[in-house]
Structure formats: structure tokens, C-alpha cells
């Protein structure tokens, strides 16, 4: 299971409704991302080296699309914002311009792709104990070191990572 994209992944679910659910992995960085190709449609001068943008794999779906998961005080061109949530999602390239000018969201992360579930699929997976569930932790989501996010998430649930077994071996 370690080659599964969801092995030790942390997912923030941004939308859950009658048509299914959508979320983003928040602890998977892209190794050697093709940064210049990602933002070639930007109509403004952009120095990505100054931006220090880390690129995450948001999930296995639509890897050609980019999304910003960010703090909700920034509310331009939103795709998702859950009611009473401090997080939102944008995909308009203007957010990148605002981030570089200092007028963007206080916290943000960039992801390519997303994670999705069909109608009833996430509920089925939760009922079958395929996911651990907790309230969103903004420090965990926007933390700088993705390698510490999984152990920190387990610790917040009072689970000792050394003894944690994500599945039962068949007898």
C-alpha cells in the first residue's frame, strides 16, 4: 500500500454534498516540478524564484489543473468556501499575482490535481474505517515541512505512530 497516493496522506475535504466530495492532499510535495510550464498562461511578469512556491499533489484527479487552498480572508474568485470555515479554494491565476504583491491570502498552498469521491463513496470509506477524521488544523495544513504532517496529525488524534497499523493483515 505504500505506493498508493493515499498511504499516510492527509486530506482536507473542501466540499461534501449530494453529488459527492472534493478534497486536497496537503502533505505530498511534487519532486522537481515543471514550474515554468505551470504558469505559462500568466499574463504578468512572475519571478517564481522569489515566490518560493512549494507545489503539492492535491490528488490523482485533473493533474493538469492548479488550485490554491488558502485562508478565507482572501475572497476573490473562490471555487469553494465551506460555511463557517476559515479556508477557501481558488484557481484563478490572479491569486498568484496578489500573493506576489503582498495582497493575497495570509496562508496558502498550491496543489495540482484534487481528490474526489462519488455519491456515497466517502461515507462508505468512513464507515469501513478507511479514514481517520478530525477537525481541520490550519497549522498542520499550512505547515512548512510536509514530512512532519503525518506524525503530527496522528499525535493530534492521540495515536502513537509507532504502534499504528493502517490495515489488518488477513489470517
C-alpha positions as a printed Julia matrix, in Angstrom:
171×3 Matrix{Float64}:
   0.0     0.0     0.0
   2.97    2.37    0.34
   2.89    3.1    -3.41
  -0.74    4.22   -3.02
  -1.02    8.03   -3.18
  -3.29    7.91   -0.12
  -0.82    6.0     2.08
  -0.11    8.3     5.05
  -1.87   11.15    3.28
  -3.72   13.98    4.92
  -6.76   15.19    3.01
  -8.67   18.38    3.64
 -12.24   17.95    2.36
 -13.39   21.28    0.93
 -16.8    20.21   -0.32
 -19.17   17.42    0.69
 -22.67   17.32   -0.73
 -25.32   15.34   -2.59
 -23.05   14.92   -5.63
 -20.03   13.6    -3.7
 -16.96   15.15   -2.09
 -13.83   17.04   -3.11
 -10.6    17.43   -1.17
  -6.89   18.12   -1.42
  -3.9    16.19   -0.15
  -1.88   18.6     1.98
   1.29   16.61    2.67
   2.56   15.48   -0.76
   5.1    17.71   -2.48
   5.9    17.36   -6.18
   9.55   16.44   -6.68
  11.22   18.57   -9.37
   8.05   20.35  -10.53
   7.93   21.87  -14.03
   7.29   25.33  -12.57
   7.77   27.23  -15.82
   5.1    25.14  -17.56
   2.58   25.51  -14.73
   2.22   29.27  -15.01
   2.92   29.9   -18.69
  -0.6    31.36  -19.12
   0.11   34.13  -16.62
  -0.24   37.47  -18.4
   2.04   39.23  -15.94
   5.74   39.04  -15.12
   6.3    36.48  -12.42
   9.56   35.59  -10.67
   8.79   32.18   -9.19
  12.2    32.01   -7.53
  11.27   34.97   -5.34
   7.87   33.45   -4.6
   9.35   30.22   -3.14
   6.2    28.33   -4.11
   6.03   24.71   -3.0
   3.88   22.59   -5.28
   1.75   19.85   -3.75
  -0.03   16.92   -5.34
  -3.65   17.66   -4.43
  -4.84   14.26   -5.6
  -4.93   11.96   -8.56
  -7.69   13.78  -10.48
  -7.13   16.54  -13.08
  -3.39   16.87  -12.54
  -3.27   19.49  -15.28
  -5.23   21.95  -13.07
  -3.82   24.06  -10.27
  -5.57   25.14   -7.08
  -4.75   27.36   -4.12
  -6.01   26.22   -0.73
  -5.86   29.37    1.37
  -7.09   31.3     4.36
 -10.59   32.68    3.83
  -9.9    36.37    4.43
  -8.92   36.38    0.75
 -12.24   36.05   -1.09
 -11.62   36.84   -4.78
 -12.72   34.31   -7.41
 -13.44   31.49   -4.95
 -14.2    27.96   -6.12
 -15.13   26.66   -2.67
 -15.65   28.06    0.77
 -17.42   25.97    3.33
 -19.83   27.83    5.55
 -18.16   28.87    8.82
 -14.76   27.75    7.5
 -11.52   29.66    7.71
 -10.32   28.03    4.48
 -11.21   28.56    0.83
 -10.07   27.37   -2.61
  -9.24   29.5    -5.65
  -7.87   28.6    -9.05
  -7.79   31.93  -10.86
  -4.22   32.98  -11.75
  -4.91   36.4   -10.21
  -4.37   34.93   -6.74
  -0.74   34.31   -7.68
  -0.37   37.96   -8.68
  -1.92   39.02   -5.36
   0.37   36.7    -3.39
   3.47   38.09   -5.1
   2.31   41.7    -4.47
   1.54   41.01   -0.8
  -2.23   41.45   -1.15
  -3.04   37.74   -1.29
  -4.18   35.42    1.49
  -2.26   35.26    4.75
  -1.76   31.48    4.32
  -1.83   29.46    1.12
  -0.62   26.29   -0.53
  -0.63   25.42   -4.21
  -1.75   21.98   -5.41
  -2.04   20.34   -8.77
  -4.98   17.99   -9.04
  -7.56   17.11   -6.41
  -9.15   14.15   -4.7
 -12.78   13.26   -5.32
 -15.42   10.79   -4.21
 -18.65    9.88   -5.95
 -22.06    9.88   -4.28
 -21.87    7.84   -1.06
 -18.25    6.75   -1.66
 -16.65    8.81    1.12
 -19.37    7.77    3.57
 -18.75    4.11    2.68
 -14.99    4.53    3.2
 -15.52    6.26    6.56
 -17.96    3.55    7.73
 -15.34    0.95    6.81
 -12.63    2.73    8.82
 -10.52    3.67    5.81
 -10.05    7.23    7.08
  -9.2     8.84   10.42
 -11.23   12.01   10.89
 -10.52   15.21   12.79
 -11.3    18.89   12.71
  -9.1    20.96   10.37
  -5.82   22.11   11.86
  -4.57   25.16    9.99
  -1.02   24.88   11.34
  -0.93   21.31   10.07
  -2.37   22.21    6.65
  -0.1    25.19    6.03
   2.98   23.87    7.87
   6.27   24.17    6.01
   7.57   20.62    6.43
   5.33   18.01    4.76
   7.37   15.15    6.29
   6.16   16.08    9.78
   2.48   16.49    8.89
   1.55   12.78    9.1
   3.15   12.13   12.53
   1.75   15.44   13.81
  -1.74   14.51   12.58
  -1.55   11.16   14.39
  -0.31   12.88   17.55
  -3.27   15.31   17.47
  -5.54   12.24   17.47
  -3.55   10.75   20.39
  -2.32    7.91   18.19
   1.21    6.63   18.63
   2.65    6.39   15.12
   4.98    3.56   16.12
   2.09    1.28   17.07
  -0.29    2.46   14.35
  -1.21   -0.2    11.78
  -3.36    1.22    8.96
  -4.84   -2.13    7.97
  -5.25   -5.62    9.36
  -3.35   -8.48    7.85
  -5.58  -11.34    6.72
  -5.27  -14.54    8.7
